[in-house]
């Protein structure tokens, strides 16, 4: 069996190697397998969201491409947890639309947007590893799907009204069980493991196996890649350590709360015991008083009996 060679991670490659036109077929292969149609990239678009910055090295990687149909595809890789990531997906598609609109343009020029999110953390609550979402206009009474008019279909090349709106894909990489049953699974295996098995033959993977081979990098590229991977590991270690420290601190606070509650219960127990002792003392005094009254009543009864005898 052919030995797997170490590959550079997809997030690093998409920033450095895959924006080159000669390497478009790698990303085209992934998009074709995901979208279920042949995708041909014409260019990588400049955007505020896909600029490489120092913090991107640890967290997010974006690339915005345009295909031969003029539609826009936003690919985002995210490694660190963000509680509001779903809102960020919405912001990303909205920004991609607005960035390409010129004041005075008609809305007919708005391009279809695909938002593809490759997530390396647990986002939301779900067991699957590939999720898809789109806008549907469904009748409240007849339950029919709103269609475009024949003229609109001719202009936009779409059938349903919802087809004009952004579509979203969420790939929860960590949920994947490493068993590749489909061509798309082969890509997800690569995203998760930075490896491509010899038997994998999904579109784009053959070229990816070639150009992402670590041994093919120049000394400068290897140095940069090694540094970024080291920094990424360091960042994740810091986050993991902070999480552990937070858990330990939470345990201490919880223990303090429990101890405080235990002391309060002990104090309350002593107070109740003291009250119980006092009540018992009062009960005994009442019992003695009751006996004295009974004795007094007997004396009175005896006096009355003697008086009646006279």
Secondary structure as the mmCIF struct_conf table of DSSP 4:
data_model
#
loop_
_struct_conf.conf_type_id
_struct_conf.id
_struct_conf.beg_label_comp_id
_struct_conf.beg_label_asym_id
_struct_conf.beg_label_seq_id
_struct_conf.end_label_comp_id
_struct_conf.end_label_asym_id
_struct_conf.end_label_seq_id
HELX_LH_PP_P HELX_LH_PP_P1 UNK A 2 UNK A 6
STRN STRN1 UNK A 7 UNK A 7
HELX_RH_AL_P HELX_RH_AL_P1 UNK A 10 UNK A 16
TURN_TY1_P TURN_TY1_P1 UNK A 17 UNK A 19
BEND BEND1 UNK A 20 UNK A 20
HELX_RH_3T_P HELX_RH_3T_P1 UNK A 21 UNK A 23
HELX_RH_AL_P HELX_RH_AL_P2 UNK A 24 UNK A 35
TURN_TY1_P TURN_TY1_P2 UNK A 36 UNK A 36
BEND BEND2 UNK A 37 UNK A 37
STRN STRN2 UNK A 41 UNK A 45
HELX_LH_PP_P HELX_LH_PP_P2 UNK A 46 UNK A 46
HELX_RH_3T_P HELX_RH_3T_P2 UNK A 48 UNK A 50
TURN_TY1_P TURN_TY1_P3 UNK A 54 UNK A 54
HELX_RH_3T_P HELX_RH_3T_P3 UNK A 55 UNK A 57
TURN_TY1_P TURN_TY1_P4 UNK A 58 UNK A 58
BEND BEND3 UNK A 59 UNK A 59
STRN STRN3 UNK A 60 UNK A 67
TURN_TY1_P TURN_TY1_P5 UNK A 68 UNK A 69
BEND BEND4 UNK A 70 UNK A 70
STRN STRN4 UNK A 72 UNK A 78
BEND BEND5 UNK A 80 UNK A 80
TURN_TY1_P TURN_TY1_P6 UNK A 83 UNK A 84
HELX_RH_AL_P HELX_RH_AL_P3 UNK A 85 UNK A 99
TURN_TY1_P TURN_TY1_P7 UNK A 100 UNK A 100
TURN_TY1_P TURN_TY1_P8 UNK A 103 UNK A 104
HELX_RH_3T_P HELX_RH_3T_P4 UNK A 107 UNK A 109
HELX_LH_PP_P HELX_LH_PP_P3 UNK A 110 UNK A 112
STRN STRN5 UNK A 113 UNK A 119
BEND BEND6 UNK A 120 UNK A 121
BEND BEND7 UNK A 124 UNK A 125
BEND BEND8 UNK A 127 UNK A 127
BEND BEND9 UNK A 129 UNK A 129
STRN STRN6 UNK A 130 UNK A 133
STRN STRN7 UNK A 138 UNK A 138
TURN_TY1_P TURN_TY1_P9 UNK A 140 UNK A 142
HELX_LH_PP_P HELX_LH_PP_P4 UNK A 144 UNK A 144
STRN STRN8 UNK A 145 UNK A 145
HELX_LH_PP_P HELX_LH_PP_P5 UNK A 146 UNK A 146
STRN STRN9 UNK A 147 UNK A 147
HELX_LH_PP_P HELX_LH_PP_P6 UNK A 148 UNK A 149
HELX_RH_AL_P HELX_RH_AL_P4 UNK A 150 UNK A 156
BEND BEND10 UNK A 159 UNK A 159
STRN STRN10 UNK A 160 UNK A 160
HELX_RH_3T_P HELX_RH_3T_P5 UNK A 161 UNK A 164
BEND BEND11 UNK A 165 UNK A 165
STRN STRN11 UNK A 167 UNK A 172
HELX_RH_3T_P HELX_RH_3T_P6 UNK A 173 UNK A 175
BEND BEND12 UNK A 178 UNK A 178
BEND BEND13 UNK A 182 UNK A 182
HELX_RH_AL_P HELX_RH_AL_P5 UNK A 183 UNK A 193
BEND BEND14 UNK A 194 UNK A 194
TURN_TY1_P TURN_TY1_P10 UNK A 198 UNK A 199
TURN_TY1_P TURN_TY1_P11 UNK A 203 UNK A 204
HELX_RH_AL_P HELX_RH_AL_P6 UNK A 205 UNK A 211
TURN_TY1_P TURN_TY1_P12 UNK A 212 UNK A 212
STRN STRN12 UNK A 213 UNK A 213
HELX_RH_3T_P HELX_RH_3T_P7 UNK A 214 UNK A 216
BEND BEND15 UNK A 217 UNK A 217
HELX_RH_AL_P HELX_RH_AL_P7 UNK A 219 UNK A 309
#
